[in-house]
């Protein structure tokens, strides 16, 4: 069974800004959708501890972004 990372979990990942292997962590951040002014709060994202760059969106956060981006 595959478990999704939760807030506070650590993940081994490659940071595209630092270009090195880092032990990143999941935290909640506000994410802006491209080509819109919409900002979705409290999305779980993978963050580099060295530079603070958002590496990726956690699988649980993708559903939040889809829900916020679809027309009502």
N, C-alpha and C positions, 0 to 999 in steps of 0.2 A: 504494500500500500504506500502511495506517495503522499507525504504530508506537505502542506504549504507552509512556508516560513511565516512566523508571526512577528509582531513588533518586539524588538529587542533581540531577536535571533541574529547570529553571525553566519555569514556565508563567504565562501572563498570565491572571488570573482576578479576579473581583470578590469581595471579602471581605464576607460578610453582617454581621459585627460592625462592621467599620470603615466599611462602605458606600462603599468606593472601589476603584478598579482598582489591583491590586498585582501584583508579579512574585513569585508564590509558588513554593515549591520542594517537592519530594517527599522525605519522610523516613519512617522506620519508627517507628511508635508502637503502643502497646497500645490496643485499641478494645474498649469494653464493649458487649455486645449489649443492646438494650432489653428490658425485662420479664424479664430473667434476671440472674443474678449472674456469667455467663460473660464472661471477658475474654480476647480473642484477642491474643496478642503478635505483634510484628513485622509489622504490616499497613502497606503503603505508603499514605500519606495526603498530601493537598495541604495545606500549612501556610502561613498568612499570616506574612510576615516582620515586620510591624508589631506585631501583637497576639498572635501564636502560636496563633490559633484554627485548628482543623481545618476546612478549607473543604469538602473532599470526599474520598472514598475512591478511590484509583486503580483502574482496571479490573482489574489483577492482584490487588488485595486483595479484590475482591468474591467471587472464587472461594474465598478463604481463609475469609471470613465465612460463606458458604453451607455449606462443609464443616464448620465448627465448630458451626453452629447446627442441623444436621440430626440427628435422633435416630439412634442407632446400632442 
